[in-house]
């Protein structure tokens, strides 16, 4: 897989909370952490004091992106990478630079304050409902075009072979629904590897959902290794979420079938009922419905779809 040329000064940089997460290492050299000090630490505590009291000098604790921002043509700050005043600092050291804020996550109590970004016209979100609610501009989620694989699991061509489903995600109150859904999926003949990471310590909760709960997290490379052994992905969004998740993009680019509760996927240009099964709003599907979906051959997505949701197309939307 090709990676951006880090020997050149990037004209676009991204500020993301954890550059080591997901596929962001693929963009090494243009993705930066917001801070240059470890969290937690005494130096980070000193930063928080300056930040909360609106005292000067907070920028001294920011990361090495400050060097690249001096010559960059465009800076895109992801919601959890943003700190108040970043955009003003960038414009001060580089007046010609375009600075954008991108809500990678749904607007919530932890990032809602970012809506006070000084340039309202430069705030984007990947959630259509949030765009309508807060008057934000829309931009789609993206995935590295280079990660595309056309390899189709042999069970897509031979219904007699058993299909394998994989899911790894944090609890966020979804464990009860996922546990019940798992039984239906297994009745349809699916082999289900479902792992829900939870912080709930209640012993009764742990016991009730022990078959799906886990404390083990995976790096994204480890996660991709698990995906290679399955041909069906499960996508369960949080209540009120209309944005596409990473799992949808993984299903598209890694050529996997998808079972999702996000009904908004029906409105997207890549929706194909042969590839995507949308769960009913109330209740659960029948095992027969799932079996019918699994027995339908997977249809590879066209290049136009892969190009549209690529990193390069995502960048173009900001201009």
C-alpha positions in Angstrom: 0.0 0.0 0.0 1.3 3.4 -1.0 1.7 6.1 1.7 2.1 9.9 1.1 5.6 11.2 0.4 6.8 12.5 3.8 9.9 14.0 2.3 7.9 16.9 0.9 6.2 19.7 2.9 2.5 18.8 2.9 0.1 21.4 1.6 -2.7 19.8 3.6 -2.3 18.6 7.2 -4.8 16.9 9.5 -5.0 17.3 13.2 -6.5 14.1 14.7 -6.7 13.1 18.4 -4.9 9.7 17.9 -2.9 9.6 14.7 -1.9 6.0 15.5 -5.6 4.9 15.3 -7.6 3.4 12.5 -6.1 3.8 9.1 -4.4 7.1 9.9 -0.9 5.7 10.0 -1.4 5.2 6.2 -1.2 9.1 6.0 2.0 9.4 8.0 3.5 12.8 7.5 0.3 14.7 7.1 -1.6 13.6 10.3 -0.6 15.2 13.6 -1.6 14.8 17.2 -3.0 18.1 18.8 -0.6 18.0 21.7 3.1 17.9 22.1 2.9 16.8 25.7 1.7 13.4 27.0 -1.8 13.0 28.5 -2.1 12.9 31.5 1.0 14.7 32.8 1.8 17.7 34.8 2.6 19.7 31.6 -0.9 18.7 30.3 -2.4 19.9 33.6 -0.6 23.2 33.2 -2.0 23.5 29.7 -5.6 22.8 30.9 -5.2 25.6 33.5 -4.1 28.1 30.8 -6.9 26.9 28.5 -9.7 27.0 31.0 -8.7 30.5 32.3 -8.2 31.8 28.7 -4.6 32.7 29.5 -1.9 33.3 26.9 0.6 30.6 26.1 -1.6 27.6 25.5 -0.2 27.2 22.0 3.2 26.3 23.6 1.8 22.9 24.5 0.5 22.1 21.0 2.2 19.5 18.8 4.6 19.6 15.9 1.8 20.4 13.5 2.6 24.0 14.3 5.7 23.8 12.1 3.9 22.3 9.1 1.0 24.8 9.6 3.3 27.7 8.7 3.5 26.6 5.1 0.4 24.5 4.7 -2.3 25.6 2.3 -5.1 23.8 4.2 -5.5 22.5 7.7 -8.4 20.2 8.6 -9.0 19.7 12.4 -11.1 16.7 13.5 -13.5 17.3 16.3 -11.6 15.6 19.1 -8.3 17.1 17.8 -9.6 20.6 18.1 -8.7 23.0 20.9 -10.2 26.4 21.3 -8.1 29.0 19.5 -6.3 26.7 17.1 -7.8 28.2 14.0 -6.9 31.8 15.1 -3.3 30.7 15.9 -3.0 29.1 12.4 -4.3 32.2 10.7 -1.9 34.3 12.6 1.2 32.4 11.6 -0.1 31.7 8.1 -2.7 34.2 6.9 -3.3 32.5 3.6 -4.1 29.1 5.1 -7.6 27.7 5.0 -8.7 26.1 8.3 -11.6 23.7 8.6 -13.3 21.8 11.4 -14.6 18.4 10.6 -17.0 16.6 12.9 -15.9 13.0 12.5 -18.3 12.1 15.3 -21.9 13.1 16.0 -22.3 16.4 17.9 -22.5 15.4 21.6 -21.9 17.0 25.0 -18.1 16.4 24.7 -17.6 18.2 21.4 -20.6 20.6 21.2 -18.5 23.5 22.3 -16.6 23.2 19.1 -19.6 24.8 17.3 -18.1 28.1 18.5 -15.4 27.7 15.9 -14.7 31.2 14.7 -15.5 30.6 11.0 -19.0 29.0 10.9 -18.7 28.6 7.2 -15.7 26.3 7.6 -17.4 23.7 9.9 -18.3 20.3 8.3 -19.9 17.2 9.6 -20.4 13.6 8.3 -23.8 13.4 9.9 -26.6 14.7 7.7 -29.0 15.3 10.6 -26.4 17.3 12.5 -25.8 19.4 9.4 -29.5 20.3 9.2 -29.7 20.9 13.0 -26.7 23.0 13.4 -26.4 24.5 9.9 -23.1 22.7 9.1 -21.7 21.7 5.7 -21.8 18.1 4.8 -18.8 16.0 3.8 -18.8 12.2 3.6 -16.7 9.8 5.7 -13.7 8.4 3.7 -11.5 5.3 3.4 -8.1 4.8 1.8 -8.7 3.8 -1.8 -5.4 1.8 -1.6 -7.0 -0.6 1.0 -9.5 -1.9 -1.6 -9.6 -5.6 -2.1 -11.6 -7.5 -4.7 -11.1 -10.8 -2.9 -14.5 -12.4 -2.3 -14.8 -15.1 0.4 -15.6 -18.4 -1.3 -18.8 -18.8 0.7 -20.2 -15.9 -1.4 -20.0 -18.2 -4.4 -20.8 -21.5 -2.6 -23.9 -21.1 -0.3 -23.1 -24.5 1.2 -20.1 -23.0 3.0 -20.8 -21.3 6.3 -20.7 -17.5 6.4 -18.7 -15.8 9.1 -19.7 -12.5 10.7 -17.4 -10.2 12.7 -18.1 -7.2 15.0 -15.8 -5.3 17.4 -17.0 -2.1 19.0 -17.5 -0.3 22.3 -20.7 -0.9 24.3 -22.4 2.5 24.3 -25.5 0.9 25.6 -25.8 -1.5 22.6 -24.9 -4.8 24.3 -28.5 -5.9 25.1 -29.7 -5.4 21.5 -26.5 -7.0 20.0 -26.8 -10.0 22.3 -30.4 -10.6 21.2 -29.6 -10.1 17.6 -26.7 -12.5 17.8 -29.0 -15.4 18.6 -31.2 -14.6 15.5 -28.1 -14.4 13.3 -26.8 -17.7 14.6 -30.2 -19.3 13.9 -29.7 -18.3 10.3 -26.5 -20.3 10.2 -24.0 -17.5 10.6 -20.8 -18.1 12.6 -20.7 -14.9 14.8 -17.6 -13.5 16.3 -19.0 -10.5 18.2 -16.9 -8.6 20.7 -18.3 -5.6 22.6 -15.8 -3.6 24.7 -17.4 -2.3 27.9 -16.4 -0.3 30.9 -19.4 -1.5 32.9 -18.1 -3.2 36.1 -21.5 -4.5 37.4 -21.1 -8.2 37.9 -24.7 -9.0 36.9 -24.3 -7.1 33.6 -21.0 -8.8 32.9 -22.6 -12.2 33.6 -25.7 -11.5 31.5 -23.8 -10.5 28.4 -20.6 -12.6 29.0 -20.8 -14.2 25.5 -20.2 -10.9 23.7 -18.4 -8.7 26.3 -14.6 -8.3 26.1 -11.9 -6.1 27.7 -9.5 -6.7 24.9 -9.0 -4.0 22.2 -7.3 -4.5 18.9 -5.0 -2.3 16.9 -6.4 -1.5 13.5 -4.0 -3.8 11.8 -5.0 -6.6 14.1 -8.6 -5.7 13.4 -8.1 -6.0 9.7 -6.5 -9.4 10.1 -9.8 -10.5 11.8 -11.8 -9.1 8.9 -9.9 -11.3 6.4 -11.4 -14.4 8.0 -15.0 -13.2 7.6 -17.3 -12.2 4.8 -20.1 -10.4 6.7 -19.7 -7.3 8.9 -22.2 -6.1 11.5 -22.9 -2.4 11.9 -25.0 -1.2 14.9 -25.2 2.6 15.2 -26.0 4.7 18.3 -29.5 6.1 18.7 -30.0 9.2 16.6 -27.0 8.6 14.3 -27.5 9.1 10.6 -23.8 9.2 9.6 -22.1 6.3 8.0 -19.7 4.4 10.2 -16.3 3.1 9.5 -17.8 -0.4 9.2 -19.9 0.6 6.2 -16.8 1.9 4.5 -14.9 -1.3 5.4 -17.7 -3.4 3.9 -17.5 -1.4 0.6 -13.7 -1.3 0.2 -12.9 -4.7 1.6 -15.7 -6.4 -0.3 -17.8 -7.7 2.6 -21.5 -8.1 3.0 -23.1 -5.8 5.6 -25.9 -6.1 8.2 -26.8 -2.7 9.6 -29.5 -1.0 11.6 -28.7 2.4 9.9 -31.7 2.9 7.7 -30.1 6.1 6.2 -27.8 3.8 4.2 -30.8 3.2 1.9 -30.4 6.7 0.6 -26.7 6.4 -0.4 -25.6 5.8 -3.9 -23.8 2.6 -3.1 -26.7 0.9 -1.5 -27.3 -2.6 -3.0 -29.7 -5.0 -1.4 -27.6 -7.9 -2.5 -24.7 -6.6 -0.4 -26.4 -4.7 2.5 -29.2 -6.0 4.7 -31.0 -3.3 6.7 -32.4 -4.5 10.0 -36.1 -3.7 10.8 -36.7 -0.7 13.0 -38.7 -2.7 15.5 -37.9 -6.3 16.4 -35.6 -8.6 14.6 -35.4 -10.2 11.1 -36.3 -13.8 10.7 -33.6 -16.4 10.2 -35.1 -17.1 6.7 -34.6 -13.4 5.7 -31.0 -13.5 6.8 -30.4 -16.8 4.9 -31.9 -15.4 1.7 -29.6 -12.4 2.0 -26.5 -14.6 2.6 -27.3 -16.9 -0.3 -27.4 -13.9 -2.8 -24.0 -13.5 -4.4 -22.0 -10.4 -3.4 -21.8 -7.8 -6.2 -18.5 -5.8 -6.2 -18.8 -2.0 -6.0 -18.0 0.0 -9.1 -14.9 2.2 -9.3 -17.1 5.3 -9.2 -18.2 4.5 -5.7 -14.7 3.7 -4.5 -13.5 7.0 -5.9 -16.3 9.0 -4.4 -15.6 7.9 -0.8 -11.8 8.0 -1.1 -9.6 10.3 0.9 -8.8 12.4 -2.2 -12.5 13.1 -2.9 -13.1 13.9 0.7 -10.3 16.6 0.5 -11.9 18.1 -2.6 -15.2 18.7 -0.7 -13.4 21.3 1.5 -12.6 23.5 -1.5 
